[in-house]
Amino acid sequence: MNASQNLLLILLLAILETIQAKPFIPEYDNQVLERLPGQLFQSESSAKIKQLKTQIKSHPNDWSPASQLAQHYIDLAKTQADPRYMGYAQAILNPWWQKPQQSSQALIMRAVIRQNAHDFKGAIEDLDQILNVQPGHVQANLIKATIATVQGNYPLAIQHCRQLMRRSSMFLALVCQSTPASLSGNAEITYKLVHQILSTTASMPEKQNVWAWTSLAENAWRLGYFNAADQHFQSALKIGVRDNYLLRVYADFLLQQHRPHDVIKLIASETRIDSLLLRLALAEQMTLSEQLSNHIALLNERFEANRNRGSSLHKGDEARFRLLLLNQPQTALQLARQNWQFQRESADTYILLQSAIAANDSEMIQKVKHWLSEQGTEDVLIKQILATQRSKGYEF
C-alpha cells in the first residue's frame, strides 16, 4: 500500500476501534466461478465427480478425495443455488464427523453446510472449536463474521474481521469490515475509504474483487448515491465471474430504481434459481408481462415444496412473494417476522417493515425502527418507506 492508502487504513481502523468500544456479513462467502457454457461446465463437473467417486471407492478411508468431492459439491450448491449438493457433501463427510478428533477442514465444511441451512448455532459451534485452538484461523473468522453480520451483530462481526489482519491481507480484512461498519453508524466514511482503496489497488483475487465492489455498491445504495451504486454493481459484473448474490442484490437495486427491463435483461435466463425467479416476476409485474402468471404459479409451487421439506431458507423471499405478488400482507408479515428472528440483512428488514405497514402492525414497525436506531443504520430506502406512509397520513 502507498502512503495515502496507509493513512486511509489507519483512519478506518480508528473508526472501528470506536465501534468496538460500544456495547454490542451468504452467507456471503459466495463461491464464484468463471462464466462457462452450461453444457461444458456440467460435462467437466460430471467428469470430476466420477473421478473422485472412483478414488473414494478404492480408498474409502482416504480423506483427500473425500474432502475434494465434498468441497466440489459445496461449490456446486452455491453456484447452482441447489441445496441438494450440500446434502451430497454432508453424506460424504459424515464418517469423518463421527471421529473424536476432527480436522479444521472438516469442521469448516460442516460449518458452511450448517450456515447454508441457516443452522447458525451449529455452524458457530463448529467454528468455535477451531478458533479455540487457532484464534487467527482465516476461514473460521470470515464465516463467523458473515454470520454475525447476517444476524445484525455488527460489533462481533468487526471483531472477527479484524482477526484476518494477522493472517490474511489487509484488503480482505477491510472488505470484511466494510458492511458491518457501514450498517452501524459509519456508512459515509466507510464508503469513502473503501472506495478510495478499491480505486487505487492494482489487482486482487477475482472473488474478493467481486465481493468488494458488491459491498461498496450496497453501501452507496443505502446512502442514496444511486448513480455510484449502479457503477459499482457494473464494476462487479465486469469482472466476469458468476455470483448469485451479486445478481440478486443488483436486481433488487434495479427494481427499486424502477428499471424492470434491465432486471429482465440481467436475469431472464435464471428462472431455475428461486430468488432470481422472484425478482424476474417482480419486474414482469411492472412491465405487465404475459409471463407473469406462469412465474407466479411456479414460485407458488416451489415455496410450497420448500415448506413440505421443512426448509426455512426462503422465508424472506416468500414474504416478499406473498406481499407484492399475491397481496397477502398478514401471511407476508408472519413469514417476515419468522425470517427476521434469524436474518437481519437489509433485504430482510425491508420486507419486514413493508409487511408490517401493509398489515397495520404499528408495534412491529416501532420495533424495527428502534432496532435500526440502536444500530445507527443509515438507509435511504427505509426513510422512503416511512416517508411514503407519512404522506398518506400515517405516523409511526
Secondary structure as GFF3:
##gff-version 3
##sequence-region A 1 396
A	DSSP	alpha_helix	3	21	.	.	.	ID=ss1
A	DSSP	beta_strand	33	34	.	.	.	ID=ss2
A	DSSP	alpha_helix	38	58	.	.	.	ID=ss3
A	DSSP	alpha_helix	63	80	.	.	.	ID=ss4
A	DSSP	alpha_helix	84	97	.	.	.	ID=ss5
A	DSSP	alpha_helix	104	116	.	.	.	ID=ss6
A	DSSP	alpha_helix	120	133	.	.	.	ID=ss7
A	DSSP	alpha_helix	138	150	.	.	.	ID=ss8
A	DSSP	alpha_helix	154	167	.	.	.	ID=ss9
A	DSSP	alpha_helix	170	182	.	.	.	ID=ss10
A	DSSP	alpha_helix	187	200	.	.	.	ID=ss11
A	DSSP	alpha_helix	206	223	.	.	.	ID=ss12
A	DSSP	alpha_helix	226	238	.	.	.	ID=ss13
A	DSSP	beta_strand	241	242	.	.	.	ID=ss14
A	DSSP	alpha_helix	244	256	.	.	.	ID=ss15
A	DSSP	alpha_helix	260	267	.	.	.	ID=ss16
A	DSSP	alpha_helix	274	287	.	.	.	ID=ss17
A	DSSP	alpha_helix	292	308	.	.	.	ID=ss18
A	DSSP	alpha_helix	315	320	.	.	.	ID=ss19
A	DSSP	pi_helix	321	325	.	.	.	ID=ss20
A	DSSP	alpha_helix	329	340	.	.	.	ID=ss21
A	DSSP	alpha_helix	346	358	.	.	.	ID=ss22
A	DSSP	alpha_helix	362	375	.	.	.	ID=ss23
A	DSSP	alpha_helix	380	391	.	.	.	ID=ss24
###
